[in-house]
Amino acid sequence: MKFLVVLSAVLAVALARPDSYKTDHDGLDIEGIVNNPEALAKVTACFLEKSPCTPIAAEFKSVLPDATETACSKCTAAQKHMLKLYLLKVRETAPDDLKALKTKYDPDSKHIDALIAAIKDASNMRNDMLKLYLLKVRETAPDDLKALKTKYYDPDSKHIDALIAAIKDATTGRWTNPKMKVLVLSAVLAIALAAPYSTDNDDLDVEAIVCNPETLSKVTQCFLDKGPCSDVAAQFKSVLPDATATACRKCTPAQKHMLKRYLQQVKDTSPDDLQALREKYDPDSQHIDALVAALKDA
């Protein structure tokens, strides 16, 4: 009997771990995904095993059965928010897909009510804080708001502890200490700007692009402002300055691999273009070494 009691206790502890799912993708741009019909359809097709999954979608899919059965008890606030937005958008735009998801993950409708109750009030804390801060600055210090528009951020997240200590005052609207604005500004923008880039094109066949001289040239001409950009190339180009300056800190593994392969191929086939890219995106050679180091094992 004692053995059974101990065994039951051990299993209970084992099955309760981990306390939460991995948080690697808690900064994912969920609005960008659910508001893009093609990206949303790809995620749903992955969840329904109707098409291949990107690495990120596969990770979410792997915990979906458990999250459904446990009413998202191991989900972080960000994950609850993402699941809520995803399900709302599927219900709105593809009700048949929502029915298929319920059939697959909760065929007996045992868990859906508890899951909905658990996620119904979920919100994006990062966006809520940023919105609150900017509204307050607009109200009390419009000149500061102008300065913010110029670009102010904290790439090393040095002020996050200050934000945690200050958030009580920030949320109740007490701004009597001028330094409070600076601390909250630094920390909130650090959180907001540290989110990964959009993963819409993470499943792009980069080999087909870099091994096709004409396509590779078109991408490079886009990056150098010498030719028009396709929608996909324009999206990559829009983050290239930041990715260069931050050593691809916000890049997913797939994006690091794509950038690595692109730069390798340009170096091999068009060294003059590579030089032009460096002059455009890193004219003082301040970032190239860190970027190369970040990409070398991708």
N, C-alpha and C positions, 0 to 999 in steps of 0.2 A: 504493500500500500504506500509506504513512504517513497518507494522508487517512483510510483506513478505520480505522486504529488510533485516530486522534484522534477520529473520529466515534463509534466504539464507546465510547471512554472518556467522551466528553461525554454520550452517551445513558445510560451507566451511572450517572453522577453525577446527571443530571437525574431519572432514574427512581427513584433512591434518596431523593430529597427529597420531602417533609420528613422529618426524622429521627423525628418522632412526629406523631400526629394532634393536632388542636386540643384543648386542655384545658378549653374553656369549661364543659363539663358534667361535669367529673371529680368534682364534689361532689354529683351527682344522687343522690336518695334511691332507690337501686335496690331496696332491700328493700321500700319502699313500693309500688313498681311491680309487682314480681314476686309480691308477696303479695296483690295486688288482681286477681282474675280478669278483671274487665272491662278494666282498664288493660293487663294482660299480653296479652289477646286483641287489643286495638287495636294494640299495638306489633307483634305477630306478623302481623296482617293487613296492616299497613303494609309490613313486610319482604317479605311475599309478594305485594305489589301487589294486594291484594284490597280495600283501602279507603284513603282519604286518610291522609296522615301529618301529625302535628304537626310544627312546625319542628325540635324536638329529635330526634324519631324519624327524620325525614328526614335529619338530619345523620349520625346513626349508620348509617342505611341506606346512605348514600353511600360510606362507607368499608368496609362489610361485605365486599364482594367482595375488596378488597385485603387486608383483615385475615385473611380465610379463606385466601387463597393464600400469604400470607407468615407464617402462624402467629403472627399478631398481633405481628410484630416491631416495628411502629411504635406499638403500644399502650402507654400509660402503665400503671403498676401498677393504678391505679384502673379503667382501661378493661378490663384483663384480668379484674379482679374482677367488674365489671358483666357482662361477656360470660359468664363462668363461671356466675354466679348465674342469669342469664337462661336459658341453655341447660339448666341443671339443672332449673329450674322448668318449662320447656316439656317436657322429657323426662318429668317426673313427672306433669304435669297434662294434657298434650296431645301424646302421642307421635306422632300422625298429623301434627301441625304440625311436629314436629321432622324427620320424614321428608321433608315438603315443603320445609323449609328446606335440608336436605342435598341434595335433588334440584335445588333452584334454585341454590345457591351452591357446591356441590361434587358435580356430577352423576356424576363418575367416581371419587369417593372417593379423590382424589389427596392431599387436604390435611387431612382430618379428624383423622387420627392425630397429625400434627404440631401441629395447633391444640390438641387436647385436652392434649397433653403440655406445651404452652406456658402454658396457663391453669390447669392442675390445682392448682397450689399458690398461686394468686393469692389475696390476702386484702385486706381493707379496712384499710389501714395506719392511717387516722384512728381507726377504731373500736378497733383493737388498742391503739394508744397510750393512748386514753382509758380503755379497760378496765384496762390495766396500771396507769395512774396511780391510778384510783379504788380498785382493789383494794389498792394499797400504802398509800394514805391511810387506807382503812378499817382496815387492819391496824395502822398506826403512829400515826395521829392522828385518832381518831374525831370529836373536836370540830371538826376542820377539815372533815370530811365533812359534818357538820351545817351548817356555814357555807356550804359549796358549794351545798347544796340551796336556799339563799335566793335564789341567782342571782348568779353571778360570771362575767363574760366580758370579752373584750378586743376591742371592735368595730373598732378601728383596726389590729389585728394588729401591735402594737408589739413583741411579744415573740417573734415567730417565729424570728428569728435566734438568740435565746437558747435556744430549744428545739432547734434544729439542733445547736448547740454542746453542749447538755446531754444529748442523747438517749442517748449512750453510757452515761453514768452512770445515767440513768433506767432503761434496759432491763436493766442488770446489777444493779439493786436497791440501789445505794449512795445513801443519803439522808442522809449525814453533815452536809451543808450545809443548814441550814433554809431559806436563800433558794432552794435548788433547787426546793422544792415550789411556791413562788410563781411562779417562772419557768415551770416546766412546766405548772402549772395555767393560767396566763394564756394561754400559747401553744396548748396542746392544746384548751382550750375555745374559743379564737378560731377554730381550724380546724373544730371540731365544729359551732359555731354559725353559721359563715359559709356553710353549705351552702344551696343554693337551696331555695325552698319546693317542695312536691310539684307536679308538672306534670300530675297526673291530669285536671284540668279546663281545661287550656290551650286546648282546642279548643271551649270553650263559646261559643255564639252570643250574645255580649253585646248585640248590637243588638236581638235579639228580646226580651231582658229589659228593657233600659232604655227601649225604645219601647212597652212594655206597662205602662200606669200601675198596674194591679193587681199585676203581678209585681214591678215596681220597688218599690212600697210594701211588699210582703211582705219583700223583701230588706232594706230600710231598717229595718223593724220588728224584724227579726231582729238586725241590727247594733246597734240601740238597746235591746235586751232588752225590747222591748214586744210581741213576738209569737214564735211558734215558728219554728224554723229548719229548712229542708230540709237534707239531708246536704251538698249542695254549698255552700249559704250558710253552714252551720256551719263548713265547712272554711276558707272565706275569712275568716269572722269570727275564727277562732282565730289567724290570722296578722296581722290588721289592726293590733293594738297595736304589734307589732314592725315591721311595714311602715311605719307612721307614724313611729315613733321613729327608724328607720334610713333614711328617704327611699327606701323600697322597694329597698334595696340587694340583697336576696336575690330580688327579683322577676325572673321571666323577662320578655322583651319582650312576650309575650302578656298576662301578668298586669298589667304597667304599662299597657298599652292598655285592658284591661278596667276597671282602677281609674279611669283617666282618664275614660273614657266614662261610668262610673257617677256619678262626682262632677260631671261636666258636666251630666248629665241631672237629678240631684237639685238642683243649683244653679238650673237653668232652671225646674223644675216644683215644687220644694218647698224654697224657701230656708230655711224654719224647720227642716226636717229636717237640712239641711246644717249649720246653726248647732248643732243638737243633737249631730250627729256630731262636730263640732269640740270641743264642750264635753266630750264623753265620751272622745275619743281623743287630744286635744291641748289640755287645759284651759288651759294657760299659753301657748299659741300659740308653743311653742318649735320645732316641727317643720314647721309648715304650709308655710313658704316653701321649705324644702329639698325637701319632698315635691312641691310644685307644679312646682318647677324640674326634678325628676327625671322627672316625667310629661309635661311639656309637648310633647315631640317623639315620644311613644310612639304 
